[in-house]
Amino acid sequence: MSDNIYKDYEAPSTGGVFLALEDNKPTKLRIASAPYIFQDLYKNKETGEERLSVRYAWVVINLTVPIEPVAQILRLPVTGFKNLQAFAADDEYGDPQGYGITITRKGTGKQTEYAIVPSPKAIPLTDEQKVLAGSVDLVGAIKNAIPLVDAHNGKPLPKPGADDESTAAVAPDQQRDRISTEADMMREIDLSDIPF
């Protein structure tokens, strides 16, 4: 440990509504909702080609946050879903809402892997955790998400960015690849649009 607190201290990440899994860092969480499914628009950074990819989402209680647990939305691609599904379909584990999991993301892009380890203890969500989970609006955050059970029963997946109310543009943290034009940056701001 040095005499410089700025070198030694790592500020805790309380995240936002979306859980960002850090590379090679195990994250303990509790799944607090049924799974949802949605399509996300993926843009290949090298070719510029756009395609739709299927993703899954759950409301979770993030137990890794050092101050206190936080309710967030976990989003996983098909590979991550299949890892979780293997435990959920196993009678020894069952519904992942009944136990904790530790998830570790390794790699980026097509080389991303998800390691999921279930907790050996089945502990129900506390009343406080249920209240926290109830405060997260998954469908409000990912407007084109539908319950997985609905998709399984034949309901088509809405496309991201469609104009009707049942779908929405790509989630805010997925919009970082969009580039503002100079006109966007130079436009006047209407002070009545600022919510304060």
C-alpha positions as CSV (number, residue, x, y, z in Angstrom):
1,M,0.0,0.0,0.0
2,S,1.4,3.4,-1.0
3,D,1.0,6.7,0.7
4,N,-1.1,7.9,-2.2
5,I,-4.8,7.0,-1.7
6,Y,-5.6,7.7,-5.3
7,K,-3.3,4.8,-6.4
8,D,-4.7,2.3,-3.9
9,Y,-8.4,3.1,-3.8
10,E,-10.9,1.6,-6.3
11,A,-14.2,3.5,-6.4
12,P,-17.2,1.2,-6.1
13,S,-19.4,0.9,-9.2
14,T,-23.0,1.2,-8.3
15,G,-23.8,0.8,-12.0
16,G,-27.0,2.1,-13.5
17,V,-30.1,0.2,-14.5
18,F,-28.0,-2.2,-16.7
19,L,-25.5,-4.5,-15.1
20,A,-22.1,-4.2,-16.8
21,L,-20.1,-7.4,-16.3
22,E,-16.4,-6.6,-16.0
23,D,-13.9,-8.8,-17.8
24,N,-12.7,-11.7,-15.6
25,K,-14.4,-10.3,-12.5
26,P,-16.9,-12.6,-10.8
27,T,-20.2,-11.0,-10.1
28,K,-22.5,-12.4,-7.4
29,L,-26.2,-11.9,-8.0
30,R,-29.7,-13.2,-7.5
31,I,-32.1,-13.5,-10.4
32,A,-35.4,-11.8,-9.4
33,S,-37.6,-12.1,-12.4
34,A,-38.6,-14.5,-15.2
35,P,-36.5,-14.3,-18.3
36,Y,-37.3,-11.8,-21.1
37,I,-36.2,-12.0,-24.7
38,F,-35.5,-9.2,-27.2
39,Q,-33.6,-8.4,-30.4
40,D,-30.8,-6.0,-30.3
41,L,-29.2,-4.2,-33.3
42,Y,-25.5,-5.2,-33.6
43,K,-23.2,-3.2,-35.8
44,N,-19.9,-4.8,-36.8
45,K,-17.2,-2.1,-36.1
46,E,-15.0,-3.4,-38.9
47,T,-17.5,-3.8,-41.8
48,G,-20.3,-1.5,-40.7
49,E,-22.7,-4.3,-41.3
50,E,-25.8,-4.3,-39.1
51,R,-27.7,-7.4,-38.0
52,L,-30.2,-8.4,-35.3
53,S,-29.1,-10.5,-32.5
54,V,-31.3,-12.3,-29.9
55,R,-30.6,-11.4,-26.3
56,Y,-32.1,-12.3,-22.9
57,A,-32.7,-10.1,-19.8
58,W,-33.6,-10.5,-16.2
59,V,-34.1,-8.2,-13.2
60,V,-31.3,-9.2,-10.8
61,I,-30.0,-8.2,-7.4
62,N,-26.3,-7.4,-7.7
63,L,-24.7,-8.6,-4.5
64,T,-21.1,-7.6,-5.6
65,V,-21.7,-3.8,-5.1
66,P,-19.7,-3.0,-1.9
67,I,-22.1,-0.6,-0.3
68,E,-25.4,-2.4,-0.5
69,P,-27.2,-4.7,-3.1
70,V,-28.5,-3.0,-6.2
71,A,-31.4,-4.0,-8.5
72,Q,-30.3,-4.0,-12.1
73,I,-31.0,-5.6,-15.5
74,L,-28.7,-8.4,-16.6
75,R,-28.6,-8.9,-20.4
76,L,-27.0,-12.0,-21.9
77,P,-26.5,-13.3,-25.5
78,V,-27.6,-16.7,-26.4
79,T,-24.4,-18.3,-25.2
80,G,-24.9,-16.9,-21.7
81,F,-28.5,-17.9,-21.7
82,K,-27.7,-21.5,-22.6
83,N,-25.2,-21.6,-19.7
84,L,-27.9,-20.5,-17.2
85,Q,-30.5,-22.7,-18.9
86,A,-28.4,-25.8,-18.2
87,F,-28.7,-25.2,-14.5
88,A,-32.4,-24.1,-14.7
89,A,-33.3,-27.3,-16.6
90,D,-31.5,-29.5,-14.1
91,D,-33.9,-30.8,-11.4
92,E,-31.1,-30.5,-8.8
93,Y,-31.1,-26.7,-9.3
94,G,-34.3,-25.7,-11.0
95,D,-35.6,-22.1,-11.4
96,P,-32.6,-19.7,-10.8
97,Q,-34.8,-17.4,-8.8
98,G,-34.4,-19.9,-6.0
99,Y,-30.6,-19.6,-5.5
100,G,-27.7,-17.2,-6.1
101,I,-25.3,-17.4,-9.0
102,T,-21.8,-16.0,-9.7
103,I,-21.3,-15.0,-13.3
104,T,-17.9,-14.2,-14.9
105,R,-17.5,-12.7,-18.4
106,K,-14.3,-13.4,-20.2
107,G,-13.2,-12.0,-23.6
108,T,-14.9,-9.6,-26.0
109,G,-16.9,-9.8,-29.2
110,K,-17.3,-13.3,-30.7
111,Q,-14.7,-14.6,-28.2
112,T,-16.8,-13.7,-25.2
113,E,-17.5,-16.6,-22.8
114,Y,-19.8,-16.6,-19.7
115,A,-19.0,-18.9,-16.7
116,I,-22.0,-19.3,-14.4
117,V,-21.6,-21.0,-11.1
118,P,-24.8,-21.6,-8.9
119,S,-24.7,-21.2,-5.2
120,P,-25.0,-24.5,-3.3
121,K,-27.5,-22.9,-0.9
122,A,-31.1,-22.3,-1.9
123,I,-32.0,-19.1,-0.2
124,P,-35.3,-17.3,-1.1
125,L,-35.1,-13.6,-2.0
126,T,-35.6,-11.4,1.1
127,D,-38.6,-9.0,1.2
128,E,-36.1,-6.1,0.8
129,Q,-34.6,-7.7,-2.3
130,K,-38.1,-8.2,-3.8
131,V,-38.9,-4.5,-3.2
132,L,-35.6,-3.6,-4.9
133,A,-36.4,-5.8,-7.8
134,G,-39.9,-4.4,-8.1
135,S,-38.4,-0.9,-8.6
136,V,-36.7,-1.9,-11.9
137,D,-38.9,-1.6,-15.0
138,L,-37.3,-4.0,-17.4
139,V,-39.8,-3.4,-20.2
140,G,-39.5,0.3,-19.8
141,A,-35.7,0.0,-20.2
142,I,-35.8,-2.5,-23.1
143,K,-39.1,-1.6,-24.8
144,N,-38.9,-4.5,-27.3
145,A,-38.4,-7.1,-24.6
146,I,-41.2,-9.7,-24.1
147,P,-41.5,-12.5,-21.6
148,L,-39.7,-15.6,-22.8
149,V,-42.8,-17.6,-22.2
150,D,-44.7,-15.4,-24.7
151,A,-42.0,-16.0,-27.3
152,H,-42.1,-19.7,-26.6
153,N,-45.8,-19.7,-27.1
154,G,-45.4,-18.1,-30.6
155,K,-45.5,-14.3,-30.0
156,P,-43.1,-12.7,-32.5
157,L,-40.2,-10.7,-31.3
158,P,-40.5,-7.0,-31.9
159,K,-37.7,-5.4,-33.8
160,P,-35.7,-2.6,-32.1
161,G,-36.4,0.9,-33.3
162,A,-39.9,0.2,-34.7
163,D,-42.4,3.1,-34.5
164,D,-45.2,1.4,-32.6
165,E,-45.4,1.5,-28.8
166,S,-44.5,-2.2,-28.3
167,T,-40.9,-1.7,-29.5
168,A,-38.2,0.8,-28.8
169,A,-34.8,2.0,-30.1
170,V,-31.7,0.2,-29.1
171,A,-31.0,0.5,-25.3
172,P,-29.1,3.7,-24.4
173,D,-25.8,1.9,-23.6
174,Q,-25.9,0.2,-27.0
175,Q,-26.1,3.6,-28.8
176,R,-22.5,4.6,-28.1
177,D,-21.4,3.7,-31.6
178,R,-23.7,6.3,-33.1
179,I,-21.9,9.5,-34.1
180,S,-23.4,12.9,-33.6
181,T,-23.2,15.2,-36.6
182,E,-21.9,18.8,-36.3
183,A,-25.5,19.9,-36.9
184,D,-26.6,17.8,-33.9
185,M,-23.9,19.4,-31.7
186,M,-24.7,23.0,-32.8
187,R,-28.5,22.9,-32.5
188,E,-30.1,25.2,-29.9
189,I,-31.3,23.7,-26.7
190,D,-34.8,24.4,-25.6
191,L,-34.6,24.9,-21.8
192,S,-38.1,23.6,-21.3
193,D,-36.8,20.1,-22.4
194,I,-34.4,20.0,-19.4
195,P,-36.2,18.1,-16.5
196,F,-35.4,20.2,-13.5
